[in-house]
């Protein structure tokens, strides 16, 4: 039971600590040796090494249903999601910059780590989650400019640097996953349960560093605007959860695949969100805070839901 609750509790505690005492988290996030060997990248690599080792290829069938699942998830995560962001921004009458922040967050591909760890926590299909994470990030090179050009009227010239994004995906996701998978096949056994805590701790550390570095943006933001944007982010994320869940039901897939689609499809990377906001010139707190709030809502809801699903799955297997 504790293993399933470790991630949601850890994320909640890390966010609380980041606001009370942000300095250690800021220092952690700033750790680096050169351009690419950073604390954040190390946490991502650890996550995928563990996930790759424990992945079960036999649980996924690469057939027509898999293709329909993959493409259906892509439509929901990369196309329907930003359109829903536009609708929520209009319903809550968000000003132009806050609406931009929320829509950009909704248009993003899955985060490189937490969606997969949440899938594992919920006893979902981790291999499918890894494949969707890599595939949707690559597809987003095309969908982000197209969807933002359609959803945001004054976005300027968007350049997502696809070559750099592809290199990062290979180095941080594919390569560690393949190394972990190969090591697991050679060892002919899964990692001890302790390593589940290791991958979850890596995600917790990522969240801790990110919110520690962003706490000043929250402190300087008007409370009334924060409440309005928080309500919009909550409604958007719950609506997206429902769309992806019932979309997966319509696809008639198993529980493990449904959980993978759910937690990967609704997971949005804050790193690319901030990058895109910078590219389009929306770097003020008015645009950034709604994106941060969405990430906060996503972290709390998804980790709690994954923990509950994991406990339910364990009790059913007993």
Wavefront OBJ file of the C-alpha trace (Angstrom):
o trace
v 0.000 0.000 0.000
v 2.756 2.462 0.965
v 4.540 1.898 -2.360
v 1.434 3.028 -4.293
v 0.966 6.101 -2.081
v 4.656 7.066 -2.088
v 4.484 9.061 -5.346
v 1.308 11.140 -4.682
v 2.343 11.888 -1.088
v 5.889 12.693 -2.182
v 4.685 15.100 -4.887
v 2.325 16.884 -2.468
v 5.095 17.236 0.147
v 7.669 18.397 -2.414
v 5.336 21.140 -3.688
v 4.599 22.291 -0.115
v 8.313 22.363 0.752
v 9.142 24.252 -2.457
v 6.920 27.156 -1.372
v 8.010 27.150 2.280
v 11.763 26.784 1.649
v 12.582 27.107 -2.078
v 16.358 27.634 -1.852
v 17.414 23.933 -1.698
v 15.163 23.061 -4.653
v 16.528 25.978 -6.674
v 20.085 24.826 -5.920
v 19.216 21.255 -6.954
v 17.672 22.371 -10.245
v 20.760 24.477 -10.993
v 23.178 21.533 -10.588
v 24.945 20.831 -13.865
v 28.208 19.788 -15.460
v 28.359 21.257 -18.930
v 25.289 21.851 -21.090
v 23.585 18.466 -20.930
v 24.672 16.755 -17.691
v 22.119 18.385 -15.384
v 20.288 17.201 -12.276
v 16.987 17.220 -14.186
v 18.382 15.105 -17.018
v 19.898 12.650 -14.528
v 16.500 12.184 -12.848
v 14.865 11.509 -16.236
v 17.554 8.972 -17.208
v 17.153 7.126 -13.861
v 13.382 6.956 -14.412
v 13.713 5.373 -17.856
v 16.478 2.967 -16.868
v 14.188 1.513 -14.187
v 11.102 1.546 -16.437
v 13.021 -0.081 -19.302
v 14.340 -2.863 -17.043
v 10.897 -3.743 -15.682
v 8.957 -3.408 -18.936
v 7.113 -6.498 -20.186
v 7.066 -6.653 -23.999
v 4.746 -9.657 -23.947
v 1.954 -7.510 -22.484
v 1.670 -5.418 -25.674
v 0.436 -6.677 -29.035
v 1.577 -4.610 -32.030
v -1.516 -5.115 -34.152
v -4.264 -3.031 -35.748
v -5.802 -2.292 -32.351
v -2.455 -0.922 -31.150
v -2.293 1.443 -34.144
v -5.854 2.648 -33.496
v -5.032 3.147 -29.813
v -1.829 5.052 -30.582
v -3.436 7.337 -33.173
v -6.599 7.850 -31.124
v -4.533 8.865 -28.125
v -2.521 11.279 -30.259
v -5.680 12.994 -31.489
v -6.995 13.395 -27.930
v -3.664 14.511 -26.420
v -2.348 16.796 -29.165
v -5.402 18.101 -31.046
v -8.552 17.886 -28.892
v -6.710 19.030 -25.757
v -5.695 22.533 -27.005
v -9.171 23.028 -28.489
v -10.583 22.280 -25.033
v -8.115 24.829 -23.644
v -9.610 27.479 -25.945
v -13.109 26.592 -24.744
v -12.190 26.736 -21.040
v -10.373 30.075 -21.515
v -13.543 31.535 -23.054
v -15.823 30.063 -20.381
v -13.713 31.580 -17.567
v -13.190 34.811 -19.569
v -9.438 34.723 -19.201
v -7.506 37.688 -20.570
v -5.292 37.195 -23.629
v -2.030 36.339 -21.841
v -3.490 33.964 -19.195
v -5.513 32.268 -21.949
v -2.318 31.863 -23.994
v -0.535 30.187 -21.063
v -3.384 27.726 -20.527
v -3.791 26.896 -24.236
v -0.046 26.385 -24.721
v 0.044 24.021 -21.712
v -2.894 22.046 -23.157
v -1.165 21.718 -26.557
v 1.930 20.054 -25.117
v 3.040 16.400 -25.504
v 3.493 14.102 -22.469
v 6.148 14.843 -19.890
v 9.215 12.619 -20.270
v 8.956 10.937 -16.888
v 5.911 11.271 -14.661
v 3.324 9.843 -17.078
v 5.244 6.569 -17.304
v 5.860 6.340 -13.558
v 2.175 7.058 -12.909
v 1.232 4.310 -15.367
v 3.443 1.875 -13.449
v 2.002 3.066 -10.128
v -1.510 2.378 -11.443
v -0.477 -1.114 -12.685
v -0.817 0.004 -16.302
v 1.097 -0.976 -19.441
v 4.478 0.784 -19.012
v 5.794 -0.211 -22.445
v 2.787 1.353 -24.153
v 3.283 4.500 -22.066
v 6.946 4.720 -23.140
v 6.044 4.278 -26.822
v 3.315 6.927 -26.614
v 5.605 9.333 -24.747
v 8.292 9.103 -27.436
v 5.829 9.048 -30.344
v 3.687 11.953 -29.148
v 6.733 14.115 -28.402
v 7.985 13.549 -31.954
v 4.527 14.222 -33.418
v 4.259 17.431 -31.382
v 7.009 18.959 -33.520
v 4.285 19.259 -36.173
v 1.147 19.616 -34.032
v 2.368 22.398 -31.692
v 2.936 25.040 -34.422
v -0.250 24.045 -36.263
v -2.513 23.994 -33.199
v -1.119 27.195 -31.683
v -1.397 28.985 -35.024
v -5.061 27.911 -35.093
v -5.861 28.535 -31.395
v -3.855 31.704 -30.703
v -4.164 34.656 -33.056
v -0.998 36.554 -32.061
v 1.549 33.808 -31.553
v 4.256 35.114 -33.909
v 6.826 32.851 -35.528
v 6.989 29.482 -33.735
v 10.123 27.364 -34.013
v 10.242 24.207 -31.876
v 13.743 23.147 -33.067
v 12.788 19.563 -34.042
v 16.377 18.313 -34.383
v 17.292 19.285 -30.816
v 14.024 17.829 -29.515
v 14.676 14.538 -31.317
v 18.230 14.304 -29.925
v 16.944 14.928 -26.394
v 14.271 12.242 -26.787
v 16.818 9.699 -27.967
v 19.352 10.565 -25.246
v 16.937 10.896 -22.315
v 14.171 8.412 -23.182
v 14.999 5.846 -25.871
v 18.617 5.105 -24.961
v 18.077 4.643 -21.177
v 14.948 2.567 -21.853
v 16.833 0.295 -24.254
v 19.778 -0.067 -21.862
v 17.431 -0.907 -19.005
v 15.456 -3.322 -21.175
v 18.630 -5.075 -22.375
v 19.995 -5.335 -18.837
v 16.704 -6.825 -17.665
v 16.767 -9.447 -20.418
v 20.346 -10.396 -19.573
v 19.571 -10.626 -15.857
v 16.324 -12.552 -16.610
v 14.541 -10.988 -13.659
v 12.852 -7.759 -12.656
v 14.411 -5.228 -10.315
v 13.666 -5.502 -6.566
v 10.696 -3.398 -5.327
v 13.145 -0.832 -3.898
v 13.864 0.454 -7.397
v 10.221 1.478 -7.799
v 10.906 4.005 -5.051
v 13.993 5.148 -6.965
v 12.061 6.048 -10.126
v 9.274 7.680 -8.097
v 11.855 9.676 -6.120
v 13.362 10.903 -9.397
v 9.956 12.300 -10.447
v 9.438 13.864 -7.008
v 12.849 15.555 -7.283
v 11.927 16.964 -10.707
v 8.670 18.429 -9.360
v 10.466 19.801 -6.270
v 13.125 21.591 -8.325
v 10.631 22.986 -10.798
v 8.218 24.475 -8.237
v 11.071 25.794 -6.080
v 12.413 27.718 -9.070
v 8.914 29.006 -9.931
v 7.598 30.019 -6.483
v 8.329 33.742 -6.996
v 5.995 33.819 -10.009
v 3.154 32.588 -7.790
v 3.933 35.031 -4.968
v 3.818 38.025 -7.320
v 0.589 36.982 -9.059
v -2.751 38.577 -7.981
v -4.755 36.202 -5.773
v -8.022 36.814 -7.657
v -6.364 35.925 -10.964
v -4.751 32.861 -9.395
v -8.155 31.582 -8.225
v -9.735 32.193 -11.639
v -6.897 30.499 -13.501
v -6.769 27.656 -10.984
v -10.468 26.961 -11.519
v -9.935 26.986 -15.283
v -6.964 24.609 -15.017
v -8.948 22.259 -12.764
v -11.933 22.151 -15.118
v -9.694 21.658 -18.159
v -7.733 18.805 -16.619
v -10.782 16.963 -15.286
v -12.501 17.358 -18.668
v -9.415 16.003 -20.433
v -9.256 13.051 -18.035
v -12.882 12.233 -18.855
v -12.363 12.602 -22.616
v -9.297 10.330 -22.634
v -10.850 7.754 -20.277
v -14.118 7.413 -22.175
v -12.225 7.617 -25.463
v -10.195 4.610 -24.326
v -13.442 2.830 -23.392
v -14.727 3.463 -26.933
v -11.517 1.933 -28.312
v -12.348 -1.285 -26.384
v -8.897 -1.830 -24.918
v -7.809 -3.615 -21.744
v -7.448 -1.993 -18.328
v -3.654 -1.834 -18.446
v -3.671 -0.139 -21.864
v -6.464 2.212 -20.754
v -4.386 3.368 -17.788
v -1.352 3.922 -20.025
v -3.408 6.047 -22.410
v -4.981 7.967 -19.533
v -1.823 8.964 -17.677
v 0.265 9.515 -20.800
v -2.447 11.320 -22.751
v -3.288 13.865 -20.047
v 0.314 14.416 -18.897
v 1.696 17.727 -20.204
v 5.383 18.649 -20.155
v 6.094 21.967 -18.445
v 9.610 22.170 -19.934
v 8.379 22.499 -23.524
v 5.525 24.729 -22.304
v 7.994 27.276 -20.955
v 10.124 26.933 -24.094
v 7.158 27.655 -26.368
v 6.017 30.615 -24.234
v 9.538 32.008 -24.561
v 9.561 31.462 -28.337
v 6.252 33.280 -28.841
v 7.248 36.117 -26.509
v 4.722 35.376 -23.740
v 7.231 35.260 -20.882
v 5.449 37.509 -18.376
v 3.922 36.117 -15.197
v 0.442 36.655 -16.643
v 1.069 33.925 -19.234
v 3.460 31.716 -17.250
v 1.460 31.315 -14.023
v -1.619 29.668 -15.643
v 0.720 27.091 -17.211
v 2.370 26.509 -13.822
v -1.032 26.197 -12.145
v -2.086 23.614 -14.718
v 1.072 21.624 -14.002
v 0.343 21.844 -10.258
v -3.238 20.601 -10.750
v -2.010 17.829 -13.056
v 0.648 16.666 -10.571
v -1.727 16.442 -7.600
v -4.747 14.893 -9.362
v -2.867 12.376 -11.515
v -0.574 11.118 -8.752
v -3.539 10.668 -6.383
v -5.580 8.900 -9.075
v -2.673 6.605 -10.018
v -2.121 5.669 -6.377
v -5.812 4.845 -5.928
v -5.901 2.760 -9.127
v -2.766 0.884 -8.069
v -4.242 0.031 -4.663
v -7.493 -1.121 -6.323
v -5.565 -3.320 -8.790
v -3.531 -4.876 -5.961
v -6.648 -5.669 -3.946
v -8.295 -7.267 -6.990
v -5.228 -9.466 -7.534
v -5.190 -10.675 -3.933
l 1 2 3 4 5 6 7 8 9 10 11 12 13 14 15 16 17 18 19 20 21 22 23 24 25 26 27 28 29 30 31 32 33 34 35 36 37 38 39 40 41 42 43 44 45 46 47 48 49 50 51 52 53 54 55 56 57 58 59 60 61 62 63 64 65 66 67 68 69 70 71 72 73 74 75 76 77 78 79 80 81 82 83 84 85 86 87 88 89 90 91 92 93 94 95 96 97 98 99 100 101 102 103 104 105 106 107 108 109 110 111 112 113 114 115 116 117 118 119 120 121 122 123 124 125 126 127 128 129 130 131 132 133 134 135 136 137 138 139 140 141 142 143 144 145 146 147 148 149 150 151 152 153 154 155 156 157 158 159 160 161 162 163 164 165 166 167 168 169 170 171 172 173 174 175 176 177 178 179 180 181 182 183 184 185 186 187 188 189 190 191 192 193 194 195 196 197 198 199 200 201 202 203 204 205 206 207 208 209 210 211 212 213 214 215 216 217 218 219 220 221 222 223 224 225 226 227 228 229 230 231 232 233 234 235 236 237 238 239 240 241 242 243 244 245 246 247 248 249 250 251 252 253 254 255 256 257 258 259 260 261 262 263 264 265 266 267 268 269 270 271 272 273 274 275 276 277 278 279 280 281 282 283 284 285 286 287 288 289 290 291 292 293 294 295 296 297 298 299 300 301 302 303 304 305 306 307 308 309 310 311 312 313 314 315 316 317 318
